[in-house]
Amino acid sequence: MDEYDSYLLHCIGDKELESAIRTEFSNLFSPLKSLDDHLQFVFITGISKFSQMGIFSTLNNLNNISMAPDYDALCGITEEELSTQLQLDIKLLAGRLGQTYDETFANLKQMYDGYHFSRHMTDIYNPFSLLNAFSKGEFSDYWFDSATPSSVINMLAQIPPIELTDIDGVVCPAEDFDVPFDSYSNPLPVLYQSGYLTIKDYRLIRNSYTLGLPNSEVRRGFANSLYRYVVAVKGLDTNKNVFLQAYYDFFESDDLPAFIEAIKVFFAGIPYYLEGKDERHYHAILYTLLTAFGADISAEEPSAKGRADIILKMPKGIYVIEIKYDDTADNAIKQIDQRGYADKYRLDGRPVTKVGISFSSKERNITEWKKMPHQF
């Protein structure tokens, strides 16, 4: 039985319909236990097992293998399978793209790899995206374009605004994976179960999982969804497009001043009643948009003495960005120096630039910024 939970997913928030469907599900599953002698194999799949909702209360002899190590590669393609059974497909794709085999393999890994479904951390590629790339002969966001269920979007719209910086690298206790799907208080298990987050690490002593975005396809697509359905309002699309074009120009030309001006244009278009009241607001929106554009970016990147707000890696250089609110750009630069945010990129080879950006509560925008080359 595939996607048994589809009906429930589409009625989250409608308590009356949800109750009626739950009753029908119970009527469907209850007889299965009494038919045990006649059933050799029953396999049920879905995004969530809808725990604590009474659906499987009578059918209590099921074995939940969702996060069992023995089955963690059941529904995906491992790297070994990709490099052996699908080796010819990689060669054909490389030929169509004008790349070497190694370049194509690296791009496939960056775009579609990174899923882990148990504490053993078996590396899994998204089969839907992988096979579409082979079939169509190009890289694209195949899974994300077809797999954003309305239930997840509705959930994100109803909970307090979630920020991309909150979920990439967050620690989640094992017991959180056994909460009702319609619990808006903690979206992390839902985002994991629906494929937007994956296991990055497991700690046995604490029995906890570190969750994160699995790959470039999901990172870019999820950031875009957060912007469209949670962060943005109607009327900002034009400003976003200006920002996007400025990012691409920055990517090619390394023209930081023009890029900063585009950021100003974007924030100038946000209505005053949506503005945040601290640097976290500006940090989160800037990070979400750049991620949606496909930027090589990380937030809260740890160093020996703290965490940098944003690390933006471009072809011609690395930018260590610190954001201040009602403070000076000079103080932002000082913090980068004092806490050694830039030092870890000594061996990268690209020049490193420190960037301090100051947002004003009065102007609700950037009022000052400063850049300095970092000397190792």
N, C-alpha and C positions, 0 to 999 in steps of 0.2 A: 504494500500500500504506500504509494508515493505522495508526498506533500499532503498528508492527512490534515495538517493544520491550516491549510489555505483559507477555509471558511472563517475560522476564528481570527486569523490575521486581518481579514478585511472588515471585521466588525468591532475591532478594539475601540472602546469608547461608547459603544451602543450597548448598555448593560442588558436591556431587555432581549435584544437579538442574540447577544453573547450567551445569555442563560438558556435560551431556547436551543441554540446549536449545541451547547454543552450537554444538554439533556439528550439530544439525538445521538451525540457521540457515545454517551454512556450506554444508551440502548443498543448501539452497534457493537461496542467492544465487550459488554458484559457477557453475552453468550459464548464468546470465544473460549473462556476458561472451562466451561462445562463441555466444550467440544475438544478438549485436550487430546483425547484418545484418537481423534480423527484428523488432527492437524500435525503434519510433520515439520513444517517450517513456516513461520510468520515473520515477515520483515516489514517494519513500519518506519518511514522516513518523514522528516519535516524539519523546519527551522528550530522549533522548540518542542519540548515534551509537555509543555503546559502543566507544570507541576502545581500541586496544591489547588487544583481546580476540579478534582473529582472525576476526571475523565477515565483514568486508569485505576480507580480505587478498587474495582472488583477484579480487573485483569492485572493482578499483582505478581504474576509469575514472569513478567517480561524482564529481559536483561538489557539494561541501558548501556550501549557500547559507544556512546557519543564521544567520550574522551578516554577510551580504553586504548592503551599502547598497542595491543595486538591488532587493532583495526584502524590505526591512525592514517594509513595510506590507502584505505579502501576506495575512497572516492576522488582520488587525484592522481597526478603523475609525478613520480619521484625523479630526482636528478639522474639516478642510474638508468631508469627507463628512458629518459629523454636522450641521454648520451649513447644509448645502445639501440633500442628498437626504433627510435625516432631520429637517429643520426642522419639518415638520408634526407628526411624532411628539413632538417636544419641546413644541410648543404644546398638543397633546392631553394630555400628561402634566402640564404646568403647570396646565391647567384642572382636572384630576382632583385635584391636590394643593392647589389654591387658591393657587398661587404665580404670580409673574410669569415671563415667558419667561427673563429674565436670571437670576433666582434658580434656576430649574430647571436651566439650562445650567451654572451655577456648581456646583450640587450634583452633577450628572452628572460634571463634571470632577474634583471632589474625590473622588468615590467610585470611578470606573471608569477614569480616564485615567492617564497617567504611564508607560506601557510604552515602552521603546526597545530595539530589537533590532539596532542597529548603531551604529558610531561617528558616523554622521550625525545621530543623535538625533531621527529622525522620531517625532512624538508619536502614540501609538496608544491607543485605548480598547479595553477588554475587550469583545468583541462579545457574548459569552454573557450577561454581566451587563447590558450596555446594552439588549439586545433583551428580556431578561426584565423589566427595569424598565418599558419601554414596554408590554409585553404585560400585566403585572400591575398597572400603574398605581401603583407605589410603589417606594421605594428599599429594598434589602435586600442582604445579602451572598450573592448568588446563586452566583457562581463558587466562592467559598471553601467554601460549605456542601456543594458537590458535587464538589470537586476536591482533596481531601486524600488522596493515595494512601498506602496502607499502607507502601509502600517508603520514602517520605520520613519518615514517623513512626518506622519501625523504625531508619532511619539516625540520626535525631536521638536516639533512645533509646540507641544503641550508642556514639556518640562521646562524648568528654568534654562535660559540660553546656555548651550553647551559650547565649549571652545576647544578647538583642535589641540591647543597646548595642554588641555586637561586630560586627554585620553591617550596620547601617544607616549607610552611608557608608564602607564598607571598600574598600580598593584591592586589586584582583586582577590579577596579570600575565596577559597574553593567553594565555600557554602553559598556564595552569591550566585553561583550558576544554577541553584535550585530554587530561584524565586519565580513567582508568577510572571508571565510574559507581559502582562498589562501593568506591571509596577513601574510607574514613571519616576520613582524616586532614585532608581539606579539604572541608567540605560546601558551600562557596560556589558552585562551578560547578553542583552538583546543584540547589541552591535557585534559581539563575538559570534553568537549563534547565526546571525544573518550574513556573516562573511566580511564585515567591515573591519573588524579587529581580529587579531590572531595571537597565539601564545608566543611570547618572546623569551620567557624564562619561567622556571618553576623552582620554588624553594620548599624543600621537604619539611624542614623544621617548622616553618610558619604555615605550611600547607597553603601556599598562595601562588598566584600566577601574575606575571607581568604581561600586560597586553599592549599591543601596538598595531599600527597600520602595516599590512604585510608587504606592499610593493608600490611601485610608482603609479600603476593604474588605479589602485584603490585610493591612494593618498590624494592624487589629483582629483579624482571623481568625488570623493567624500568631501573634500574641501570645497568643491564647487557646489555641492548640495547644501552644505552648511551655509554658504554664502547666500544661495538662492532662497532657501526656505526658512532660515533662522536669523541670519545677520541682516540681509538686505531688505529693502522696501521698494515698492514701485517707484520708478523715476530715477533710479541710480544706475541703470544699465549703461547709459551714455558715459557717465563718469568712470564706470568700470572699464569700458572699452578704451578710454583714453589712457587709463592706468596700464591696461594690457599692452597697448601699442608702445607705451614708454618703456615697459619692462623689456619687450623684444628689442627695442633700440638700444637699451642699456646692455642687453646680452651681447649685442654685436659690436657696440662702439665703446662701452665702458664709460659712458657719459653720466656720471653720478649726479651732477647738478640738475640736468634735465629730468632725471628720474625722481629726484626729490620734489621738483616742481609738480610733477604728475601726481605724486602722493598728496600734495597740498590741494590740487584741483579735486581729487577724489573726496577727501575729507570735508572740503568746503561744500560739497553737495549733500552731505548727510544732515537731515533735519535736526534742529537743536534738541528736540525732545527724545531723540535716540542716542544722544551722546552719553558716553560713560563719564565717570567721575574720578578716574585714576588712569595711570599709565597702562594697566592691564587691558583696558578696553581697546586702546589704540594698538597695543602690541598684538592682541588676539586677531583683530581685523586685518592688520597688515600681514601677519603670518598666514592667515587663512587664504587671503587673496593670492599671495605669492605661491603658496602651495597649489592652489587651483590652477595657476598658470604653468605648473610643472617645474617650478624653480627647485634647484638643489639647495634646500634650506633646512635648518634645524632650529628649534627653539629650546631655551633653557639648557643649552649645551654645557655640561659640567666641566669645570676645570679644578685645579687644586684648591682654589679659594672661593669658588662660587659658580654661578651659572650665567652665561651670557644670554641676553634677551634673544638675539637673532644672529645666526651665522649664515651668510648668503655666499654660496660658492658660484662664481662666474668663470667663464673660460679664461679671462685675463687677470683674475685676481679673486681674493677672498675678502669679504667685508664683515667685520665684527661690529655689530650694531647694538648700541645701548640706548634705550628710550627713557627719557625723563619727563615728569609731569610737574609743571610749575617749578622747574629747576633749570639749570644752565646746561648747554651742550658741553662746556668745559668740564663740568662735574661728571658728565657721562663719559668723556674721554679719560678722566682721572680714574674712574671706577674700572674701566677696561684695563688700564695700566696697573693699578694697585692689586687687582685680583688675577692678573695674568691670563685674561681670556684669550689673547692672541698667541701666546707662547706655544701652544700645542700644535700650531701649524708651521712651525719652523722648517720641517722637512718636506713640506708640500711642493715647494718650487715656485709657486705663484706668489706675487707680491701681496702682502696683507695690509689692508687699510682699516683703521679704526674710525668709526662713524658715531658721533653723538647727535641725537635728535631730541629736541625739547618741544613738547606739546604744552599749550597754554589752556587753562580752564576758561579764561576770559575769551580768547579767540577761537577756542575749540578747533585748533589746527596747529601745524608746525609754525613756531615763531622764530626758531633758531636751530641751525644745524652746523656741524663742523666735522671735517675729516682730517686725518693725519696718517701718513705712512707709518707702519710699525717697524721699528728697528730691532732686530734680534741681536 
